[in-house]
Amino acid sequence: RNGISFRYYCSAQFDELASFFRVCQRVFHVSMSSAIFGLVVAASFYDATGLEALAKSAVAIEATTGQVRLIRNEGLPEAMGEGQRQSCVPVKDRGSYFTVPVRIGSDHGSEPQEFELVADTGSDSLLVPDCYCTQLQRCAGARCLDTEKSQFFKMMKVHGNKLLSIVQTFGSGTIRSILGTAVVNVGAVTATMNDSVLLMEDQKLNLDAGEVFEGLLGLGPNRPKEQLPRVKGHQELIEMKGFMDHAGVRRFSICASANSTAHGSFSLHTQPVPNALKSVGKMHWALNLTGVSVGNGKAFGPGTAIPDSGTTLILGPKAHVKELFISICDHWDKCSEHYKQKQGQEEKHHILQRLLHDGCQGLDLTQLPKLRFVLASGTETQQIELSGPDYIFEMEQEKVQKVRKHLMGLTVEVPESTGKMQKVCTPAFGVMDMSSEDSSAAGSAAGNNTATAAANAAASSDLNNAVWVMGTPLFSKYTVHYDLKDRSVGFVQGCQACGGSLDVGLLRVQERSTGRFLNGNVRVPHFQDAITSVELEEA
């Protein structure tokens, strides 16, 4: 009655508690008598289970004045978001990337402004466009934050009345922003991001015609001190923390629906998952990769795997990707038969891509062999398995036909547009070698939607040479769980939309026989969006 909070713990081992646990996903506002009843129920479980069971709790029952709060929780609560109510927002599949709804501004008073931001576990930045940027057609089509009318954004001023102008280099281009403070809302989680929100003033990204980029929600670890940028001509470091850090979120998960017409989910304050693996990266969510295998074939590797929700493809070293394609051809009857017919006149990796490209219509992708990526941390291992529909993209491409023409007395065949579109298939793989400072990333191994990017050598110096970046195909097959405190990553097959059961054991596994549809320019990794300059600018 005096505002004292009581918390009791009970074991989840009792079958008769199953129905009781289902209400743990919600917070109920009840009368004091109900709160007291909750304490009595908890006390009766205490008598039955004993102190040891309480210490290994899976469910916490918290009663405060006028309120009973039930929290599904494994282990005793710690700092950083433990015991918080889980929040979930939909993940929208944009073809080559995923977005989540983010609101800038408090829910109290004026209506906050909503944006669809790219969910990117390879970055720690939060970016939204300034209306100044859209007025100058530099952020065309995007919703914007009107700083003249809005009280939601406060520009950071240093050295008198000067602003911090920050230029970042991404895989698809550069962005110039002003640093400031704003209240940011993701679902039911709110945080005031002091001096950590970037307001886009100009962007030079490689976007498709009509494609709208409304900003970025970085979900990567905070930069280590040695990677913090300095103001040009000054010594002070600029420390920008991510949304998760400001909001006190310890764990989160993200997945995309295997069905492009349905939404995936981005959940905050999630529960621990079994067999989570420790990250080995300083600036990345990076895991040890013990090997990659095709079908029942021999594994090759080892290396490092980076699960990155902001990258479209699965990227790997050129030699490894070629070896992977050859092995897929060997284990796919249609491809191996074509190779025999060609009598070695065409390489296997070329045959694979040609068969997928030309014969996509009606192709049964389940006939392709399964790929297995074995991830490890100490003695713990976890196997990521991708079937044909998981690692093959479908896309529309203009249909061409070869016609004979007479040029300077010669008859030649030249491609000519038919004005019609056709469906083609392409492996969801690209090439990226991170062994040198000027390494490049090819957007599509099939030659479509090619994009290149320089990998930041400083950011990748903590990784092994054989680096694989696991992009959107991974998140379409698995729910990927991240723990900021333990610096660990876990995987649960399937994707549960918001509003369903939050129990990982009840996640539905989505099956499909066709590839995921790809549109828009391929996004390549930028590894903590290298800050190329921080300068002072007059307000």
Sequence and secondary structure as in RCSB ss.txt:
>XXXX:A:sequence
RNGISFRYYCSAQFDELASFFRVCQRVFHVSMSSAIFGLVVAASFYDATGLEALAKSAVAIEATTGQVRLIRNEG
LPEAMGEGQRQSCVPVKDRGSYFTVPVRIGSDHGSEPQEFELVADTGSDSLLVPDCYCTQLQRCAGARCLDTEKS
QFFKMMKVHGNKLLSIVQTFGSGTIRSILGTAVVNVGAVTATMNDSVLLMEDQKLNLDAGEVFEGLLGLGPNRPK
EQLPRVKGHQELIEMKGFMDHAGVRRFSICASANSTAHGSFSLHTQPVPNALKSVGKMHWALNLTGVSVGNGKAF
GPGTAIPDSGTTLILGPKAHVKELFISICDHWDKCSEHYKQKQGQEEKHHILQRLLHDGCQGLDLTQLPKLRFVL
ASGTETQQIELSGPDYIFEMEQEKVQKVRKHLMGLTVEVPESTGKMQKVCTPAFGVMDMSSEDSSAAGSAAGNNT
ATAAANAAASSDLNNAVWVMGTPLFSKYTVHYDLKDRSVGFVQGCQACGGSLDVGLLRVQERSTGRFLNGNVRVP
HFQDAITSVELEEA
>XXXX:A:secstr
  S  EEEEE S  GGGHHHHGGGGSEEE  HHHHHHHHHHHHHHHHHHHHHHHHT SEEEEEETTEEEEEE SS
S  SSSTT   EEEEEEE SSSEEEEEEES SSSS  EEEEEEEETT   EEEEBHHHHHTTSSTT   B TTT 
SSEEE EETTTEEEEEEEEETTEEEEEEEEEEEEEETTEEEEEEEEEEEEEEEEE   TT     EEE S    G
GG  B TTS  B     HHHHHT  EEEEE  SSTTS EEEEES    TT EE   SSS  EEEEEEEETTS  B
  EEEEE TT SSEEE HHHHHHHHHHHHHTSHHHHHHHHHHTTSS HHHHHHHHHHHT TT  GGGS  EEEEE
EETTEEEEEEE HHHHEEEEEEEEEEEEEEEETTEEEEEEEEEEEEEEEEEESEEEE  SSTT  EES TTSSS 
      HHHHTTS SSEEEE HHHHHHEEEEEETTTTEEEEEES   TTS   GGG      SS EE  S     
 TTTEEEEEEEEE 
